[in-house]
Structures are given as C-alpha cells and as structure tokens.
Amino acid sequence: MKKALALFSGGLDSMISMKLLKDQGIEVIALHFNIGFGANRDKLEYLKNATAQVGVELKVCDIREQFFNEILFTPKYGYGKFFNPCIDCHANMFTHAFYKLLELNADFVISGEVIGQRPKSQRREALDQVKKIIREIGKNSAFDTVVSRDGSDTSKPSFLDELILRPMSAKLLEPTFPEKAGWVDRERLLDVSGRGRNTQLSMVEQFGWKYYEKPGGGCLLTDTSVSLKLKDLSSHRKMVIEDSTMVKIGRYMVLENGARCVIARNDEENHKLDNPHPLMDKIELLDCVGPIGLVEKSASQEDRILAGRITLSYGKSEISQSYRVKIGEEEKELFPYDKEEIRKFLFLK
C-alpha cells in the first residue's frame, strides 16, 4: 500500500483530494500546519471531525515560530492583496511535508489546490514557483533515498517536486510521478478549475458529509484588520512572535506619543492577552471588573497613564471615581478616560 501525506488546512478541496486517493486504496495522513494565523477560534475539534468523516489520520504540526521568523516578513514571492505571503507559505508547508515524508515513510504529498481558485497562489505560475522551491529542497542529501538524480532507478523520480500531486486539477496538469508509476489512477482524479463550487458541493452531497468549510475563509492574513495592524506594528518596531496574538484580537490603539496599546473586548480575549510579552506591559484593573490591556514597555509615562485610563474606561467604572490600576510593576490611582474621546486613538475607526 502506498502512503500519501495531505496538506490539510481544513478546506473542502483538501478533503475531496484525500477521499479520491483513499478510494484508490492509498493510505492518507492529513497534515495540518498551524502557522498562527489560521483562525482565532480553536479548529482542532473540527479538524478531527472532518478527517474522521473522510476516514484518514490527522497530525497537527506546530510551525508558528518558524513561519513567523522565516516566512512572514521576508517572502521571496511577495504578498497577495493583504499581508499574505501565500506562495512562500504553500512552499513552506510542502517543505515541512516532505521532511515528514521521510519521518513517516510516506511515498508522495498531495494538496487540494484548484487551478484559478485563488488569484495569488493558485495560478499555474504560482504552482511552478512552488515546484522550483521544492526541487531545490530535494537537493538535500536527506532525500537521497527518495529521488534518483541521475535517473538510473526508474522506481524513483529524478526530482522531489515530481512527488507533488494535486488531485482536484490533476487532469489539467502534467502527469506526476505517482500517476506515471501507476501508484495513482489518473482517470479517477479531477479537472476542476476556477472559483465555482458546483462540482465540490455535489460531491459533498454524494459523500453525505456534514463537516466542511468554505474555501479561502480561514487565513487571517487575508483579513483586512489583521493585515493593517501587521503593517502598522512591523513599521513601528521589530515584531516578536508574541505580537501574533495582539494583532488578531482586541482594540488596537495608537496613543498620543506613538505607543501601541491593545485592550481586550471579552473574557476570551482577556485570557489570550494574559500571557508574558517581552515588549509589552500588562494593564490590570485592581478595583473593578474589566478588560486586560497591553502597552509597550518603551511607552512614555504619559502614554502609559493614558493606556491605563482607557483600559479603565472599558471596565465597570464611573468617570468621576478613581481606581487602582497596575501597569507593568507600577500601581497608579487613575480616573477613567472619557469614552467619547477614545475613538481618536483607535487604529481602525
């Protein structure tokens, strides 16, 4: 039995791709790569339900730190419409998948990409750019057992990228090594292209699936709010991985002297902001119930006090009463800021 590793973001196209191969008697393992910007909600339960529905094993791989440090701010192929380095991101996931291929003794890697579905990452040119990156990765001696670089062993491809199969659009692309070697029946793959979903939805009905997501709806790097905050904070100072949380949630503010501040909007966001941050000080309300805030450690004293007062104004406080507020290691007695005036500090009005 041949074994395939599938890139699985959670989308329907990936699920159908896995189903197409599983129905050919191929063992499929779904690899979900957590880059830190997949969604604000925890998708684990959904991922488990979706893969169980297809009948494949799920493995979740945490690559947040590597993605943040090596891909997000220096993409070789640039960004899409927002702060989304889609081509580099896909190539990075394929790279991780091929190293997993060695670890799990798998034979090839599949992806649910559909030609023409996304303007940045699913053009033929984009697929070729990913192919070029993986071909370069394949030169690593770690893959000596997987490829036959001189072509002398016909049971192996000459290049690593020949082991990438995209079942949804396979019939519109050149045959891959798994197809040419007879591991996969090309006739049982698809020729889907474009943004339409009629084929996919009819297959959902045929399979009787309950769990599936819409395409392109999961990556927060294509969210206008997150994208704008990333651009602002990265131009203001060098970002650290802990910043990933504060650009995804909360009220993001630019204070009078230029310091950045984030204030939670609910208990869930309180929990997410209540973690150590090397560049931000926590703001805690000591005398009333309310949100947690973060303000830059480098902020001026005026901005620190302002951040404390704004955080206080979002709590259960009275404008005419003073309250104790802890900002970093300092405790201050502050009055809430006028709520009508807070709007001018909001980065996104």
N, C-alpha and C positions, 0 to 999 in steps of 0.2 A: 504493500500500500504506500502510495506517495503521500507526502505531508506538505501542506501549504500554510504559510503564515499570512494572515489577512490584516491589513491596516484597517482598523475599525474605530471611526470617530463616534459612531452611534447612528449614522445615517442609513436610510433605506437602501441606497445603491450598494453600500458595503454588505448589507445583509443579503441582498439578492445574489451578489457575487459569490458569497460564501455558500449559499444554497445551491447555486449552479454547479459548484465543484463537489460539494458533499454528495449531491445526487449522482455524481460520476464515481463514487467510491473513494474519493480522496479525503484523507483526514485534514481537517481545517482547524487551526487555532487562531482565534481573534486576538490581535494585539491592540490594546487601547493605550495610546501615548498621551499622558497628561502633561500638557505644556504650561499649565497655569492660567490659560485664558479660554478654556473650553466653555465654561458657563459658570455663573455664580452659584447655581444650585448643585447639590451633590447628585451626580448621574449614576453612581455605582449600582443602585437598585435597578434602574432602567437598563443599564448595560447587561446586567445579569439576566434580566427577563428577556431581553432581545436576543441574546446569544443562546439562551436555553430554548427559545422558540425555534431557532434555526437548527439547534442540536449540535453546537460546537462549543469548545472550551474557550474560556475568556482568561486572558492575562493582562493585568493593568501595569503599565510601566511608567514610573515617575521620572520624567526628563525635564522638569520645570527649571531647575538650576542651570543645566546645560543649555537649554533653549534660550533662557534669559541672557546668559553670559556670552554665548557664541553666535546666536542667530538673530535675535530680536532687533538689535541696534546696528548690526553690520551685515545686512543681507546682500549677497553677491548680485542677486537679480532684482533688487529693489522692492518697493511696496506696491500694493494694489491701490485702490481708491482711498483706503484708510491707512491704518498703521499695521497692515497685514502683509508680511513677507511670505506669501503663500508658496511660491516656487521653492524657496530655500527651506521652508517648513516641511513641505512634502518630501523634498530630497533628504532632509534630516531624519524624518521618520523612516524612510526607506533604508537609510544607512543603519539606523538602530535595528530595524527589522532584519537586515542581512547579518548583523552580528548575532542576533537572536537565532537566526537560521543555523549558524554554527553551533550555538549552545544547545538547541533543541533537536538537532539532527534533522532539520527540515530540508525540503527539496527546492522550493521556489516561494516567491512572495506575490501576493495579489492585492489589488486596490480597487475600490469601487468607483474610480473616476469615470466620468462620462464626457466624451469629446464635446466641447462647446457649451457645457453646462455653466461654467464659471468663466468670466472674461479674462481673468488674470492667470489662473493656474491650470485651466483645462483646455487650453488651445494646444494644437499639435506642437507648436514651437515650445510651449512650456513643458510638454511631456519630453521633448528632445533635450531640453536643458536639464531636466531631472536625470535622464538617461546618461548624459555626459558626466554628471557628478558621480553617479553610481559606477560608471565604467572606471573612473579614476580611483574610487574606493576599492574596486576589485583588484587593483594592482598590489594591494597589501598582501604580504606573504601569508596572512591568516587565511586567505581564500585559495591557497594553492591546491587544496583538496576538492574545491568546488568547481574550478574552471580549468580548462586545458588551453593555455595561452598559445601554444603552437598548433593546436587543432589535431594533435595526434590521437587523442582519446575522444572518439566521437560520441561517447556517452555523457560528455560534459560540454557546456558551452565554451566558446573562446573568451567571452566577456561576461562579467557579472550581471550587467543590465539586461542581458538576454533572458534572465530568470524573473523578470517583472511581467506579470500578466494582468490585464485589465478586462475582466470578463464582460462588463457591460458594453464595451465598444470594441471588443476583440476582432470582430469581423470587418471593422473599418480600419484596422491597423495591420501592420506586417505580422505574420505568424511568429510567435515567440518560441523559445527552445522547448518549453513544456508541451506545446502543440506539435512542433515538428518531431519531437521524440516520441510522441504517442502517449504521453502521460495524461494529456487532456484532449478530449474530443472537441475540436474547434467548431463543429457543426452544432454543438449543444450550447455554444456561447451566443452572445447577442451583438446587435449592430445599432445600439441606441446612441443618439446624438442630440445635442441641443437641450433646451431648458424644459421641454414638455415632460409630463409625468404620466401620460396615459398608460404606457407600457408597464411602468413600475406599479402603478396603482391596480392595474388589472391582475398583476402577479400577486400582489398583497391579498386580493380577494380570492385568488386561486389557492394560495397557501393557507388562508384563514388566519393571517397574522393579526395580533392585537397591538403589539408594541412596535412602533416605528416613528421616526422623526422626519420633518421636512428637510430638504437639502439646504445647506448653507446657513442654517439658522443658529448654529451652535457656537461659532467662534466670536469671542468678544472683541477681537482685534479688528473686526469689521463693524463694530458698534461705534457710532459717531461720538458718543460721550466718552467712552474709554479711549478712543483714538486721540481725541483732542487733549485729554488730560495727560496721556503719554507724551504727546508732542510738547506740551507745556512744561511738564516736570523734567523731561530729559533735556530741554533747552535751558532750564533754570539751574540744574545741577546734575552731577553724575548720579544715575539711579542705581539702587541696590534691589535685590530680589524681593525684599520685604515691601517695596513700593508697589508690587503687583497687586496687593490687596487694596491699598488706598486709592488706586486709580479705577478700581472696579466697583467700589461701593461708597456710600456716604455723600455728604455735602462737601464739595471740594471748593476751597476758597483761596483767593489771593488777598492778603492783608495789606494795610496801608503802607508798610515799609517793604513789601515784597515777599514776606514769608508765606509759605504754603501751609494750609491748615485743612484738616478733614474731620468732619463731625458725623457720627453715626446717626441713622434715621430710625432704628428699631433695635430690639434685643438681639436679633441675629447679627446685625452689623456691630453692635457692642461687643459681642463675643469675638468677632473676626478682628476687630481693632485692638482687642485686649491682649496683645502679644508684643514681646520686646521688638523694638525697631532701632537700629544703630544710629539713625539720623533724626528721629522724631521723639519728642517727649509726649507722654500721655497726660491728658487733662481729665481729672476726675472730680465730680461734684460730691462734696462731703456732707452737705446739709439737706439735699433734696434729691429726688429721683430724677434721672435724666440720662442723656447720652454720654458716651466716651468721646473725647476728641483727641486729635494728634496735632502738634505744632512742631515746626522744625527746631531742633536744638540750637541752631545758629540764628534764630529769630531775635530781633531786637527786643528789649524789655517791653517797649510799647506794644509790639505785635503779640508778645506772649500774654500780656494782660488783656488785649483785645480778643485774642483767641479764647481765653478763659471766660470772658464776659459773654461772648457769642454762644459758647457751649452752654453756659448757664441759662441763656435766654430760651434755649430749646428744651430745658428741663421744666419741672413743675415749680416754677419760681414766680415771684412778684417783682415787678420793675422797681418798686420803692423800697425793697428789702435787700440787705446784703447777705452774702452766703460765703462759706469757706470753699475755696476751690484749690485743688492740688494740681500744680503744673510742673511736671517732672518731679524734682525733690522739694520744690518750693510750695509753701502753703500761703494763699492770699485771701483777703476778705474783699469780695467784689460784688458789684451790682450788675444785674443782667443788662445786656445791651438792648437798645430799642429795636424791636423786631422789624419795624418798618424800614429801618436803616440797614439791616443786614444784607438785603438784596444786592447792594452795590459791591459786596465782596465776593458774591458767588461767581465762580468762573463760568458756569453755564447758567445763564439767566432763564 
